[in-house]
Structure formats: C-alpha cells, structure tokens
Amino acid sequence: MNIFSRDRGHVEDSAGDSRDGVVHVQILVNRVNRNERELTVKVLERGREEFVFETSFLTSQSEMYTYHLARDIVKQYVEAEDLIIESEYTDAKLPTVKTVDKRMR
C-alpha cells in the first residue's frame, strides 16, 4: 500500500452502471385547436442515453385527462419492461394546491 502513489484518486466501479434501468419521462400536451390536443410521450433510458419508447397521437379529451392518459401508458410500459422512473417533465397545465401562511382570526 503506497500512500504517495500517483494514481491515488483512481476508483474502479465494479458494480456496473448505476443508471441502468432508470428512465426520464417527457409528456407534452399541445393544443392543436379548440377541440383537439396532440400528445407526445418520450421515455429516455438514462444508462444508454437513448429513447426506448416514443408515441404521439391526437385526442379530443381535456388537457388534464390527456396527461393522465399518458401517465397510464407510461406506467404500463415501465412495469412491463421493469424500469424505474427517475424524473418526469410535462408542459400540461395541471391544478395545484397552494397553502397560505396567513393567520386567520
């Protein structure tokens, strides 16, 4: 054991790629006209850095319903392929709950 060796910061990863099987999900809901929405779903595997699942279609449902439909599609794919969702991005306008710190009398 040489404490003063030149390669003392070198660490070998024997466990493999820790991001294998971990995915990033992107759900985009674009309004085409008053009655139609275009849904685009992409699933990116972080270990290989490539898209493993892509789909795009038109629907006449609301934006929130379309988003939840896409989530169901992604959940089915992830469970079938035994993957883990690390992060998710969406541009859909979803309802939020905001708490107020103001004290009421």
Secondary structure, 3 states (H helix, E strand, C coil): CCCCCCCCCCCCCCCCCCCCCEEEEEEEEEECCCCCEEEEEEEEECCCCEEEEEEEEEECCCHHHHHHHHHHHHHHHHHHHCCEEEEEEECCCCCCCCCCCCCCC
